[in-house]
Amino acid sequence: MALLEISELKKSFLNPEGFVHEVINVKRFILDDKSHVVLQGESGLGKTTFLHLIAGILKPDAGSITIAGQAMSNLSEQERDRLRATTIGYIFQAFNLLQGYTCLENVLLGMSFGPGADRAFAETLLRRVGLGEHLKHRPRQLSIGQQQRVAVARALANRPRLVLADEPTGNLDHRNALKSVTLIREVCRENGAALLLVSHDREILSQFEKVQEFGAINKISQEETGL
């Protein structure tokens, strides 16, 4: 059963010279419920833009994105925010943790945009990712790997059906990168979430049964149009 369906999705930006630069042109993409898929591709191919469109952070120029039966284009901005808060978890490469708040507070704040704060579940998630002794620590008091674990817990805090992970191991060393991907997948399975992860690390790719080449999905034009 499809959780995410994308059709004829397009997104372009103006470059500094004033030309239209096509970044996304995806004819068709489907992600099944509870499946784990990695998108392979080097930097600069539009993978982050693709995830931002799925999450509703960016609006497409054309095309449709349907998540859990809801067409994003039919939703108001408030409804899109609500769908993102309750249905989508996002693990950013830079983590985007709030430095002035503790690990627990970062997760609780993420919950506040969804059904509401659930302290017991937030603590359970942080213990699950190995941070039970660091609930009151702030991000600057943690290692990079520990900060990412907070980001993983925050992404799962509202029990999303879809988790998006944008190069989540980019800031980690080899050993911690493999451990991190294993953890992300385990926590997604435990919570019944589908996972769409972006990476160009071949060892990370080898951990997945389903790997898709982003360049084969995203048929962008090589031409730029002057305005």
JOCORKA-V502552 format. One record per pair of residues at least 12 apart in sequence whose C-alpha atoms are under 10 Angstrom apart, sorted by the first residue. I is the first residue (numbers start at 1). J is the second residue. If there is no record, write none. Layout:
# JOCORKA-V502552
i=I j=J
i=I j=J
This chain:
# JOCORKA-V502552
i=1 j=30
i=1 j=31
i=1 j=32
i=1 j=33
i=1 j=34
i=1 j=35
i=1 j=68
i=2 j=30
i=2 j=31
i=2 j=32
i=2 j=33
i=2 j=34
i=2 j=35
i=2 j=66
i=2 j=67
i=2 j=68
i=2 j=69
i=3 j=30
i=3 j=31
i=3 j=32
i=3 j=33
i=3 j=34
i=3 j=35
i=3 j=66
i=3 j=67
i=3 j=68
i=3 j=69
i=3 j=70
i=3 j=161
i=3 j=162
i=3 j=194
i=4 j=29
i=4 j=30
i=4 j=31
i=4 j=32
i=4 j=33
i=4 j=54
i=4 j=65
i=4 j=66
i=4 j=67
i=4 j=68
i=4 j=69
i=4 j=70
i=4 j=71
i=4 j=161
i=4 j=162
i=4 j=194
i=5 j=28
i=5 j=29
i=5 j=30
i=5 j=31
i=5 j=32
i=5 j=54
i=5 j=64
i=5 j=65
i=5 j=66
i=5 j=67
i=5 j=68
i=5 j=69
i=5 j=70
i=5 j=71
i=6 j=26
i=6 j=27
i=6 j=28
i=6 j=29
i=6 j=30
i=6 j=31
i=6 j=54
i=6 j=63
i=6 j=64
i=6 j=65
i=6 j=66
i=6 j=67
i=6 j=71
i=7 j=25
i=7 j=26
i=7 j=27
i=7 j=28
i=7 j=29
i=7 j=30
i=7 j=62
i=7 j=63
i=7 j=64
i=7 j=65
i=7 j=66
i=8 j=24
i=8 j=25
i=8 j=26
i=8 j=27
i=8 j=28
i=8 j=29
i=8 j=62
i=8 j=63
i=8 j=64
i=8 j=65
i=9 j=24
i=9 j=25
i=9 j=26
i=9 j=27
i=9 j=28
i=9 j=29
i=9 j=50
i=9 j=53
i=9 j=60
i=9 j=61
i=9 j=62
i=9 j=63
i=9 j=64
i=9 j=65
i=9 j=218
i=10 j=22
i=10 j=23
i=10 j=24
i=10 j=25
i=10 j=26
i=10 j=27
i=10 j=50
i=10 j=53
i=10 j=59
i=10 j=60
i=10 j=61
i=10 j=62
i=10 j=63
i=10 j=64
i=10 j=218
i=10 j=219
i=10 j=220
i=11 j=23
i=11 j=24
i=11 j=25
i=11 j=26
i=11 j=46
i=11 j=49
i=11 j=50
i=11 j=53
i=11 j=58
i=11 j=59
i=11 j=60
i=11 j=61
i=11 j=62
i=11 j=63
i=11 j=220
i=12 j=24
i=12 j=25
i=12 j=49
i=12 j=60
i=12 j=61
i=12 j=62
i=12 j=220
i=13 j=61
i=14 j=224
i=14 j=225
i=14 j=226
i=14 j=227
i=15 j=224
i=17 j=226
i=18 j=224
i=18 j=225
i=18 j=226
i=18 j=227
i=19 j=223
i=19 j=224
i=19 j=225
i=19 j=226
i=19 j=227
i=20 j=223
i=20 j=224
i=20 j=225
i=20 j=226
i=20 j=227
i=21 j=220
i=21 j=221
i=21 j=222
i=21 j=223
i=21 j=224
i=21 j=225
i=21 j=226
i=22 j=46
i=22 j=219
i=22 j=220
i=22 j=221
i=22 j=222
i=22 j=223
i=22 j=224
i=22 j=225
i=23 j=44
i=23 j=45
i=23 j=46
i=23 j=47
i=23 j=49
i=23 j=50
i=23 j=218
i=23 j=219
i=23 j=220
i=23 j=221
i=23 j=222
i=24 j=45
i=24 j=46
i=24 j=47
i=24 j=49
i=24 j=50
i=24 j=53
i=24 j=60
i=24 j=61
i=24 j=217
i=24 j=218
i=24 j=219
i=24 j=220
i=24 j=221
i=25 j=46
i=25 j=50
i=25 j=62
i=25 j=63
i=25 j=217
i=25 j=218
i=25 j=219
i=25 j=220
i=25 j=221
i=26 j=50
i=26 j=63
i=26 j=214
i=26 j=215
i=26 j=216
i=26 j=217
i=26 j=218
i=26 j=219
i=26 j=220
i=27 j=63
i=27 j=64
i=27 j=217
i=27 j=218
i=27 j=219
i=28 j=63
i=28 j=64
i=28 j=217
i=28 j=218
i=29 j=65
i=29 j=217
i=29 j=218
i=30 j=65
i=30 j=66
i=31 j=67
i=31 j=162
i=31 j=194
i=31 j=195
i=31 j=196
i=32 j=162
i=32 j=194
i=32 j=195
i=33 j=68
i=33 j=161
i=33 j=162
i=33 j=192
i=33 j=193
i=33 j=194
i=33 j=195
i=34 j=161
i=34 j=162
i=34 j=163
i=34 j=188
i=34 j=189
i=34 j=191
i=34 j=192
i=34 j=193
i=34 j=194
i=34 j=195
i=35 j=162
i=35 j=188
i=35 j=189
i=35 j=192
i=35 j=193
i=35 j=194
i=35 j=195
i=35 j=196
i=35 j=209
i=35 j=210
i=36 j=162
i=36 j=163
i=36 j=185
i=36 j=188
i=36 j=189
i=36 j=193
i=36 j=194
i=36 j=195
i=36 j=196
i=36 j=197
i=36 j=208
i=36 j=209
i=36 j=210
i=36 j=211
i=37 j=194
i=37 j=195
i=37 j=196
i=37 j=197
i=37 j=198
i=37 j=205
i=37 j=208
i=37 j=209
i=37 j=210
i=37 j=211
i=37 j=212
i=38 j=164
i=38 j=165
i=38 j=195
i=38 j=196
i=38 j=197
i=38 j=198
i=38 j=199
i=38 j=200
i=38 j=204
i=38 j=205
i=38 j=206
i=38 j=207
i=38 j=208
i=38 j=209
i=38 j=210
i=38 j=211
i=38 j=212
i=38 j=213
i=38 j=214
i=39 j=166
i=39 j=167
i=39 j=196
i=39 j=197
i=39 j=198
i=39 j=199
i=39 j=200
i=39 j=205
i=39 j=210
i=39 j=211
i=39 j=212
i=39 j=213
i=39 j=214
i=39 j=215
i=39 j=217
i=40 j=197
i=40 j=198
i=40 j=199
i=40 j=200
i=40 j=201
i=40 j=202
i=40 j=204
i=40 j=205
i=40 j=211
i=40 j=212
i=40 j=213
i=40 j=214
i=40 j=215
i=40 j=216
i=41 j=198
i=41 j=199
i=41 j=200
i=41 j=201
i=41 j=212
i=41 j=213
i=41 j=214
i=41 j=215
i=41 j=216
i=42 j=198
i=42 j=199
i=42 j=200
i=42 j=201
i=42 j=213
i=42 j=214
i=42 j=215
i=43 j=167
i=43 j=199
i=43 j=200
i=45 j=214
i=45 j=215
i=45 j=218
i=45 j=220
i=46 j=214
i=46 j=215
i=46 j=218
i=46 j=220
i=47 j=166
i=47 j=167
i=47 j=197
i=47 j=198
i=47 j=199
i=47 j=214
i=47 j=215
i=47 j=218
i=48 j=92
i=48 j=93
i=48 j=165
i=48 j=166
i=48 j=167
i=48 j=198
i=50 j=214
i=50 j=218
i=51 j=90
i=51 j=164
i=51 j=165
i=51 j=166
i=51 j=196
i=51 j=197
i=51 j=198
i=52 j=90
i=52 j=164
i=52 j=166
i=53 j=65
i=53 j=72
i=54 j=66
i=54 j=67
i=54 j=72
i=54 j=84
i=54 j=88
i=54 j=164
i=55 j=67
i=55 j=72
i=55 j=80
i=55 j=81
i=55 j=83
i=55 j=84
i=55 j=85
i=55 j=87
i=55 j=88
i=55 j=89
i=55 j=90
i=55 j=162
i=55 j=163
i=55 j=164
i=56 j=72
i=56 j=73
i=56 j=77
i=56 j=80
i=56 j=81
i=56 j=83
i=56 j=84
i=56 j=88
i=57 j=80
i=57 j=81
i=57 j=84
i=59 j=72
i=59 j=73
i=60 j=73
i=67 j=83
i=67 j=84
i=67 j=87
i=67 j=88
i=67 j=161
i=67 j=162
i=68 j=83
i=68 j=87
i=68 j=161
i=68 j=162
i=70 j=83
i=81 j=113
i=81 j=114
i=82 j=113
i=82 j=114
i=82 j=115
i=83 j=114
i=83 j=160
i=84 j=113
i=84 j=114
i=84 j=160
i=84 j=162
i=85 j=110
i=85 j=111
i=85 j=112
i=85 j=113
i=85 j=114
i=85 j=115
i=85 j=155
i=85 j=157
i=85 j=158
i=85 j=159
i=85 j=160
i=86 j=111
i=86 j=113
i=86 j=114
i=86 j=115
i=86 j=116
i=86 j=157
i=86 j=158
i=86 j=159
i=86 j=160
i=86 j=161
i=86 j=162
i=87 j=114
i=87 j=156
i=87 j=158
i=87 j=159
i=87 j=160
i=87 j=161
i=87 j=162
i=87 j=163
i=87 j=193
i=88 j=155
i=88 j=156
i=88 j=158
i=88 j=159
i=88 j=160
i=88 j=161
i=88 j=162
i=88 j=163
i=88 j=164
i=88 j=193
i=88 j=194
i=88 j=195
i=89 j=110
i=89 j=151
i=89 j=152
i=89 j=153
i=89 j=154
i=89 j=155
i=89 j=156
i=89 j=157
i=89 j=158
i=89 j=159
i=89 j=160
i=89 j=161
i=89 j=162
i=89 j=163
i=89 j=164
i=89 j=165
i=89 j=193
i=89 j=194
i=89 j=195
i=90 j=151
i=90 j=152
i=90 j=154
i=90 j=155
i=90 j=156
i=90 j=160
i=90 j=162
i=90 j=163
i=90 j=164
i=90 j=165
i=90 j=166
i=90 j=168
i=90 j=195
i=90 j=196
i=90 j=197
i=91 j=148
i=91 j=149
i=91 j=150
i=91 j=151
i=91 j=152
i=91 j=153
i=91 j=154
i=91 j=155
i=91 j=156
i=91 j=163
i=91 j=164
i=91 j=165
i=91 j=166
i=91 j=167
i=91 j=168
i=91 j=184
i=91 j=197
i=92 j=148
i=92 j=151
i=92 j=152
i=92 j=155
i=92 j=164
i=92 j=165
i=92 j=166
i=92 j=167
i=92 j=168
i=92 j=169
i=93 j=148
i=93 j=151
i=93 j=165
i=93 j=166
i=93 j=167
i=93 j=168
i=93 j=169
i=93 j=170
i=93 j=171
i=93 j=172
i=93 j=198
i=94 j=144
i=94 j=147
i=94 j=148
i=94 j=151
i=94 j=166
i=94 j=167
i=94 j=168
i=94 j=169
i=94 j=170
i=94 j=171
i=95 j=144
i=95 j=147
i=95 j=148
i=95 j=149
i=95 j=150
i=95 j=151
i=95 j=152
i=95 j=154
i=95 j=166
i=95 j=168
i=95 j=171
i=96 j=147
i=96 j=148
i=96 j=151
i=97 j=138
i=97 j=139
i=97 j=140
i=97 j=147
i=97 j=148
i=97 j=150
i=97 j=151
i=97 j=154
i=98 j=138
i=98 j=139
i=98 j=140
i=99 j=138
i=99 j=139
i=99 j=140
i=99 j=141
i=100 j=138
i=100 j=139
i=100 j=140
i=101 j=136
i=101 j=137
i=101 j=138
i=101 j=139
i=102 j=134
i=102 j=135
i=102 j=136
i=102 j=137
i=102 j=138
i=102 j=139
i=102 j=140
i=102 j=141
i=102 j=150
i=103 j=122
i=103 j=123
i=103 j=126
i=103 j=131
i=103 j=132
i=103 j=134
i=103 j=135
i=103 j=136
i=103 j=137
i=103 j=138
i=103 j=139
i=103 j=142
i=103 j=146
i=103 j=147
i=103 j=149
i=103 j=150
i=103 j=151
i=103 j=153
i=103 j=154
i=104 j=119
i=104 j=122
i=104 j=123
i=104 j=125
i=104 j=126
i=104 j=131
i=104 j=132
i=104 j=134
i=104 j=135
i=104 j=136
i=104 j=137
i=104 j=138
i=104 j=150
i=104 j=153
i=104 j=154
i=105 j=117
i=105 j=119
i=105 j=122
i=105 j=135
i=105 j=136
i=105 j=137
i=105 j=138
i=105 j=154
i=106 j=122
i=106 j=135
i=106 j=138
i=106 j=139
i=106 j=150
i=106 j=151
i=106 j=153
i=106 j=154
i=107 j=119
i=107 j=121
i=107 j=122
i=107 j=123
i=107 j=125
i=107 j=126
i=107 j=135
i=107 j=150
i=107 j=151
i=107 j=152
i=107 j=153
i=107 j=154
i=107 j=155
i=107 j=156
i=107 j=157
i=107 j=158
i=108 j=121
i=108 j=122
i=108 j=123
i=108 j=154
i=108 j=157
i=108 j=158
i=109 j=154
i=109 j=157
i=110 j=122
i=110 j=151
i=110 j=153
i=110 j=154
i=110 j=155
i=110 j=156
i=110 j=157
i=110 j=158
i=111 j=154
i=111 j=155
i=111 j=156
i=111 j=157
i=111 j=158
i=111 j=159
i=112 j=157
i=112 j=158
i=113 j=158
i=114 j=157
i=114 j=158
i=114 j=159
i=114 j=160
i=115 j=157
i=115 j=158
i=115 j=159
i=116 j=157
i=116 j=158
i=117 j=157
i=117 j=158
i=118 j=157
i=118 j=158
i=121 j=153
i=121 j=157
i=121 j=158
i=121 j=159
i=122 j=135
i=122 j=153
i=122 j=154
i=122 j=156
i=122 j=157
i=122 j=158
i=123 j=135
i=123 j=153
i=123 j=157
i=124 j=153
i=124 j=157
i=125 j=149
i=125 j=150
i=125 j=152
i=125 j=153
i=125 j=154
i=125 j=156
i=125 j=157
i=125 j=187
i=126 j=149
i=126 j=150
i=126 j=151
i=126 j=152
i=126 j=153
i=126 j=154
i=126 j=157
i=127 j=153
i=128 j=149
i=128 j=153
i=128 j=183
i=128 j=187
i=129 j=146
i=129 j=148
i=129 j=149
i=129 j=150
i=129 j=152
i=129 j=153
i=129 j=180
i=129 j=183
i=129 j=184
i=129 j=186
i=129 j=187
i=130 j=146
i=130 j=149
i=130 j=150
i=130 j=183
i=131 j=146
i=131 j=147
i=131 j=149
i=131 j=150
i=131 j=153
i=134 j=146
i=134 j=150
i=135 j=150
i=144 j=171
i=144 j=172
i=144 j=173
i=144 j=176
i=145 j=169
i=145 j=171
i=145 j=172
i=145 j=173
i=145 j=176
i=145 j=177
i=145 j=179
i=145 j=180
i=146 j=176
i=146 j=180
i=148 j=168
i=148 j=169
i=148 j=171
i=148 j=172
i=148 j=180
i=149 j=180
i=149 j=183
i=149 j=184
i=151 j=168
i=152 j=165
i=152 j=168
i=152 j=180
i=152 j=183
i=152 j=184
i=152 j=187
i=152 j=188
i=153 j=184
i=153 j=187
i=155 j=184
i=155 j=188
i=156 j=184
i=156 j=187
i=156 j=188
i=156 j=191
i=156 j=193
i=157 j=191
i=159 j=188
i=159 j=191
i=159 j=192
i=159 j=193
i=160 j=188
i=160 j=191
i=160 j=192
i=160 j=193
i=160 j=194
i=161 j=188
i=161 j=191
i=161 j=192
i=161 j=193
i=161 j=194
i=161 j=195
i=162 j=188
i=162 j=192
i=162 j=193
i=162 j=194
i=162 j=195
i=162 j=196
i=163 j=184
i=163 j=185
i=163 j=188
i=163 j=193
i=163 j=194
i=163 j=195
i=163 j=196
i=163 j=197
i=164 j=194
i=164 j=195
i=164 j=196
i=164 j=197
i=164 j=198
i=165 j=181
i=165 j=184
i=165 j=195
i=165 j=196
i=165 j=197
i=165 j=198
i=165 j=199
i=166 j=196
i=166 j=197
i=166 j=198
i=166 j=199
i=167 j=197
i=167 j=198
i=167 j=199
i=167 j=200
i=167 j=201
i=168 j=180
i=168 j=181
i=168 j=184
i=168 j=197
i=168 j=198
i=168 j=199
i=169 j=181
i=169 j=198
i=169 j=199
i=169 j=201
i=169 j=204
i=170 j=199
i=170 j=200
i=170 j=201
i=174 j=201
i=174 j=203
i=174 j=204
i=177 j=201
i=177 j=203
i=177 j=204
i=178 j=203
i=178 j=204
i=178 j=207
i=179 j=204
i=180 j=204
i=181 j=197
i=181 j=204
i=181 j=205
i=181 j=207
i=181 j=208
i=182 j=204
i=182 j=207
i=182 j=208
i=184 j=197
i=185 j=197
i=185 j=207
i=185 j=208
i=197 j=211
i=198 j=211
i=198 j=212
i=198 j=214
i=199 j=211
i=200 j=213
